[in-house]
């Protein structure tokens, strides 16, 4: 089943102009957010409950929108550079 899915993704991507058949990353995991922000897992999950970026929870899994998080992080970085916090 996995092979058929991967093959289908490869064919769809090739048909849409991606010669390598790679699917661009669209979401982050809580572990990736933890690594980027340097927070404990407890703090990351607390942040995800009232996140200033898009988060989807499916069962016990969180999916953080890469576009939304990256925009928030860039804005936050700019504010820190301008105001020092």
C-alpha positions in Angstrom: 0.0 0.0 0.0 2.8 2.5 0.9 4.5 1.8 -2.4 1.4 2.6 -4.4 0.9 5.8 -2.5 4.5 6.9 -3.0 4.3 6.0 -6.7 1.0 8.0 -7.1 2.6 11.0 -5.4 5.6 10.8 -7.6 3.4 10.6 -10.8 1.2 13.5 -9.6 4.3 15.7 -8.8 5.9 14.8 -12.1 2.7 15.8 -13.9 2.7 19.1 -12.2 6.3 20.1 -13.1 8.3 18.6 -10.2 10.9 16.4 -11.9 12.1 14.8 -8.7 8.7 13.8 -7.5 9.2 15.5 -4.1 6.3 16.7 -2.1 7.1 20.1 -0.5 6.9 20.1 3.3 3.7 21.8 4.4 3.6 21.1 8.1 5.8 21.0 11.1 5.6 18.6 14.0 5.7 19.7 17.7 9.3 18.3 17.9 10.4 20.5 15.0 8.8 23.5 16.6 10.6 22.6 19.9 13.9 22.5 18.1 13.4 25.8 16.3 12.2 27.7 19.4 14.4 25.9 22.0 11.5 25.2 24.3 10.6 22.2 26.4 7.9 19.9 25.0 5.5 21.1 27.8 5.9 24.7 26.7 5.5 23.8 23.0 2.2 22.0 23.7 1.0 24.9 25.8 1.8 27.3 22.9 -0.1 25.0 20.5 -3.3 25.4 22.5 -3.5 29.1 21.8 -1.0 29.4 18.9 -0.7 32.6 17.0 -0.3 30.4 13.8 -2.4 27.7 12.3 -2.5 24.4 14.1 -4.6 21.3 13.4 -5.1 18.5 15.9 -6.1 15.1 14.6 -6.5 12.6 17.4 -3.3 12.9 19.4 -1.3 14.4 16.6 -0.6 18.1 15.9 0.1 19.5 12.5 1.5 23.1 12.4 1.1 25.0 9.1 4.6 25.7 7.8 3.6 28.8 5.9 1.7 30.2 9.0 4.5 29.3 11.5 7.3 30.7 9.2 5.4 34.0 8.8 4.8 34.3 12.5 8.4 33.4 13.3 9.8 35.9 10.7 7.5 38.6 12.2 8.7 37.7 15.7 12.3 37.8 14.7 11.8 41.2 13.1 10.2 42.5 16.3 13.0 41.2 18.5 15.6 42.8 16.2 13.7 46.2 16.3 12.7 46.3 19.9 15.1 43.9 21.7 12.3 41.6 23.0 
